[in-house]
């Protein structure tokens, strides 16, 4: 999700609203709505998106 967001943002130089649409009625497990890169002492990236 983050890769699509960053590539679209860079390519078109426009704001991108991050959203993911799943094609099933109900998930077997809860889907995450965040992508995070972290080290033991610091979060360097936290990307949040809406799940529909």
C-alpha positions in Angstrom: 0.0 0.0 0.0 2.8 2.4 0.9 4.6 1.7 -2.3 1.6 2.5 -4.4 0.9 5.7 -2.5 4.5 6.9 -2.7 4.8 6.1 -6.5 1.5 7.8 -7.4 2.4 10.8 -5.3 5.8 11.2 -6.9 4.6 10.5 -10.4 1.7 12.9 -10.5 2.8 15.4 -7.8 -0.7 15.5 -6.4 -2.3 14.6 -3.0 -3.2 10.9 -2.8 -5.8 9.7 -0.3 -4.7 6.2 0.8 -7.6 3.7 0.9 -7.7 -0.1 0.3 -10.9 -1.8 -0.9 -11.2 -5.6 -0.2 -13.4 -7.7 -2.4 -14.7 -10.2 0.1 -17.7 -9.8 2.4 -16.0 -10.3 5.7 -12.3 -11.0 6.4 -11.1 -14.2 8.1 -8.7 -12.1 10.1 -8.7 -8.4 10.9 -6.9 -6.4 8.2 -4.2 -3.9 9.3 -4.7 -0.3 8.5 -1.1 0.8 9.1 2.4 0.1 7.7 5.2 0.8 10.1 9.0 0.8 9.9 10.5 0.8 13.3 13.7 0.1 15.3 13.8 -0.8 19.0 14.2 2.8 20.0 12.5 4.7 17.2 9.6 4.6 14.7 10.9 6.0 11.4 7.8 5.6 9.3 4.1 5.2 10.2 1.7 5.1 7.2 -2.0 4.9 7.9 -4.8 4.2 5.4 -8.5 3.5 5.4 -9.8 -0.1 4.9 -13.1 -0.5 3.2 
